[in-house]
Amino acid sequence: MTATDRYWSELWEDWRSDVGWPKEGTFHSLRHFFATTLMSSGVEPQHVQKALRHASLRITLETYVHWLPKKDRPRGLVGQLLRQASGQPPQTSATQNRR
């Protein structure tokens, strides 16, 4: 934990105590809530990385990729490319969702 993180953790403890929130709600919990809210709202992972001050995008993605909205994840990309290469029409998203 860096000096800055320690400082914010100490401030958070005081604020949490002042409003009567339980001790289980650590500063780390607040940070995780912030990150998952950003990711699940469709904020670009690079922006989340910068907001959290992660050293690399890999750290952010390994921790929070499961919070990316599923609609934004490419589905059936390889199959779609192979169908196009063979001259078959691409499937609609409704057809893809049934599989």
N, C-alpha and C positions, 0 to 999 in steps of 0.2 A: 504494500500500500504506500503510495507516495505521500509526501507532506500535504499536498493539495487534497488528496482523497481523505486523509485523516482529518483535515480541517473541516471539510464538508460533512464528514461523518459526525464530528462533534457538534456542529451546528444542527444537523438533522436530529440528533439525540435531544437537544434542548427544545427544538420546535415540536418534535413528537411528544415529548413529555408535557409541554405547555398546553397542548390541545387534548391530552389524555388518550392518545393512541397507544396500542399495545407495544411492548418492547420487541415483539417478533417482527414488527415492521422496520427493518433496518434500512440504512441508506442504500445498501446493495439491493434490497428488495425494490426500493423506489427506482433505482437505476435500471433494474431488470424490467419493471413495469413500463418505464419510459421507452426502452428499446423495443419491447414487444408491441407496444402501442404504435410506434413508428412503423415497424415492419409490417404489422397486420393492416395498417392504413395505406400501404403501398409506397411508402417513402423508399427511395433508392438505397440499397445497402451501403453504397459509398458514403451517403450522407449520414447514415446511422453510425458507420465506422468513425467518421470525423466527430460526430456529437459525443460518442463514447470514448474518444481518444484511444481507440484500439490501434496497436502498432501495424496491423495488416488487415486487409479485407477478409482474409482467410479466417481470422479469429472471429470476426463478426458473423460470417456465414456459418461457420461450424457451430456457433452458439444459437443463432436465431433463424436459420434458413427455414425451419419448419413453421415459422410465423409468416412467411410470405404468403399472400393470398393465392389460393390454388388456381384461380382463374388466370393468373399471370404466368403460371408455369407452363412451359411448352409440353404438350401431350401428343404422343404419337408422331413426333417429328420425323424420325427415321422412316417409319411406314409411309408417311405422307410424301416424303421425297422419293421413295422407291415407286410409289404409285404414279407420281408425276413423270418419273423417268420412263416408266413402261407405257405412258400414254393414257393411263386411267385418270378419271377426274378426281380431284381431292375430295375427301370426306368433309361433310359439314360438321360443326361442333356438336350437333344433336346426335349424329351417328357415332362420333368418337366417344361421347359420354355414355353410350349404351354398352360399350365394351369394357 
